[in-house]
Amino acid sequence: MVALEYAIRYPDKLQKLILCSTTAKLDENEIANRFYKRGGEKSKKAFLNFFSQPNEETKEEYRIYCVPYYSGEKPIDEAFLFYKRVMFRMDLVSYFYTHLFKEYDCRDRVSHVHVPTLLITGEEDPITGVENVNQIAEKLGPYCKGNVIIPETSHNVIWEKPKDVQKAIREFLIHTPQ
């Protein structure tokens, strides 16, 4: 979201843009439904609880019932270890999830991006969702130079299949004129 927002605000500062696991709008119900599809009612509930009332208790439920679905093929233990290394400042998490998360929507401004853009997302990403990336591709129009959906991956697509992501990026950088 940060790179997309930067590209919208400062289009003259970029020559090319790569967006990975990015969405123009975070829709709480869509994400909850994707977690339900991957992990059932417990995952959906853990997501909704953490994003409506982030605290240590709901964070732990989120870690148990949602974090495993940030990764597709990687063992669940590796996802847990990665998540444990992430530093959480609950005041920032709380502000992001209870304000910015619900308010952020740049779908009507994506068409302001006028540089060649590569989109990459995981096929099973519960946060971004393939349908949201497809909406960005549509809004970019001729500036979308690739919409790569990596099979059997989730939100951590770069970590899960780094060679596939590197190949897509390399081809985009080498073969896409500015």
RAFENBEL-V324083 format. One record per backbone hydrogen bond with DSSP energy under -1.0 kcal/mol. CO is the residue of the C=O (numbers start at 1). NH is the residue of the N-H. If there is no record, write none. Layout:
co=CO nh=NH
co=CO nh=NH
//
This chain:
co=1 nh=5
co=2 nh=6
co=3 nh=7
co=4 nh=8
co=5 nh=9
co=6 nh=10
co=10 nh=13
co=17 nh=118
co=19 nh=120
co=24 nh=106
co=27 nh=31
co=28 nh=32
co=29 nh=33
co=30 nh=34
co=31 nh=35
co=32 nh=36
co=33 nh=37
co=34 nh=38
co=35 nh=39
co=36 nh=40
co=40 nh=44
co=41 nh=45
co=42 nh=46
co=43 nh=47
co=44 nh=48
co=45 nh=49
co=46 nh=50
co=47 nh=51
co=48 nh=52
co=49 nh=53
co=55 nh=59
co=56 nh=60
co=57 nh=61
co=58 nh=62
co=59 nh=63
co=60 nh=64
co=61 nh=65
co=62 nh=66
co=62 nh=67
co=66 nh=69
co=67 nh=70
co=70 nh=156
co=75 nh=79
co=76 nh=80
co=77 nh=81
co=78 nh=82
co=79 nh=83
co=80 nh=84
co=81 nh=85
co=89 nh=93
co=90 nh=94
co=91 nh=95
co=92 nh=96
co=93 nh=97
co=94 nh=98
co=95 nh=99
co=95 nh=100
co=96 nh=101
co=99 nh=103
co=100 nh=104
co=106 nh=109
co=109 nh=112
co=110 nh=113
co=116 nh=17
co=117 nh=145
co=118 nh=19
co=119 nh=148
co=120 nh=21
co=121 nh=150
co=122 nh=125
co=129 nh=133
co=130 nh=134
co=131 nh=135
co=132 nh=136
co=133 nh=137
co=134 nh=138
co=135 nh=139
co=136 nh=140
co=137 nh=141
co=140 nh=143
co=141 nh=144
co=143 nh=117
co=146 nh=119
co=148 nh=121
co=150 nh=123
co=153 nh=124
co=156 nh=160
co=157 nh=161
co=161 nh=165
co=162 nh=166
co=163 nh=167
co=164 nh=168
co=165 nh=169
co=166 nh=170
co=167 nh=171
co=168 nh=172
co=169 nh=173
co=170 nh=174
co=171 nh=175
co=172 nh=176
//
